[in-house]
Amino acid sequence: MKLYLISQESNTNYDTYSDAVVCAPDEITAKNMNPIDGNPMTDKEWNYEYSSWCSSVEQVKAEYLGEASETVKPGIVCASFHAG
């Protein structure tokens, strides 16, 4: 598994996520992770009007950080939420 920093700059309102460190097998899986729970984003979540994340996978940036320890399970390691 790999560690990625996923981030978005298109939705900067209150009660939103700006970024998260995730454990995933590849960049595409990482970019599709919901920063709330680590599950894959659904079409409905990507298009939700009052989302706490961005509105499309194309708006997600992913930066490879390195290899994860074998004990780290796929999902969210840490996320940054901006409460309003």
Phi, psi and omega in degrees: 000154182241156175255134179230146167263114176258142182210161177213148180236006184273336180239099184245022178289180174286161182058046179229160174263135176263325182196171179200151170261127183232154175252121184209159180287336182203171184296319181299315178297318179299313182295335181269359181284136174283123182293350178284313187225357179084356177284158176298140177291141176266165177303321180296318180293321179297329185256008181293131186298323183247054183286152175267004180229191180277177187260000176202154181296333179295339180273355181268128173263144178229127178242123179291128181256330181151186180275141178272153173297153179298340182276347181278125180274153177302140179139198183279129174268314181200140180227151180252110181250134182250095181287150182246000000 
